[in-house]
Amino acid sequence: MINILVKSAIKKLAFRLATDKSLRNKVKTGISNAKELNSQGELIKSLGKAAGRIKRKLK
């Protein structure tokens, strides 16, 4: 059951990436920022902060 949900979510994301230019630009920007943070050794720290923000919003 979970496998079907994951597959459908990936298909929706792929379709959206293929059709939405602004989303593609956001993804490209995010990837380049992640590469820059990784080269500086700050990627894990920033991911932890983002996870904390999401956790707070869910509570």
C-alpha positions in Angstrom: 0.0 0.0 0.0 2.8 2.4 1.0 4.6 1.5 -2.2 1.7 2.6 -4.3 1.5 5.9 -2.5 5.2 6.5 -3.0 5.0 5.7 -6.7 2.0 8.0 -7.2 3.7 10.8 -5.4 6.9 10.4 -7.5 4.8 10.4 -10.7 3.0 13.6 -9.6 6.3 15.3 -8.8 7.9 14.2 -12.1 4.9 15.5 -14.0 4.9 18.8 -12.1 8.6 19.2 -12.7 8.2 18.6 -16.4 5.4 21.1 -16.8 6.1 23.9 -14.2 9.0 26.1 -15.2 9.0 28.1 -11.9 9.2 24.9 -9.9 12.1 23.7 -12.1 14.0 26.9 -11.4 13.3 26.6 -7.6 14.7 23.0 -7.7 17.8 24.1 -9.6 18.4 27.0 -7.2 18.0 24.6 -4.2 20.4 22.1 -5.6 23.0 24.8 -6.3 22.6 26.2 -2.8 22.9 22.6 -1.3 26.1 22.1 -3.3 27.5 25.4 -2.0 26.6 24.6 1.6 28.1 21.1 1.3 31.4 22.5 0.0 31.5 24.8 3.1 30.5 22.0 5.4 27.3 23.7 6.5 24.8 21.4 4.8 24.0 19.2 7.8 23.5 22.2 10.0 21.1 23.9 7.6 19.2 20.6 7.1 18.8 20.3 10.9 17.4 23.9 11.1 15.0 23.2 8.3 13.8 20.0 10.0 13.3 21.8 13.2 11.2 24.5 11.5 9.0 21.8 9.9 8.7 20.0 13.2 7.5 23.2 14.9 4.9 23.8 12.3 3.5 20.3 12.6 3.0 20.6 16.4 
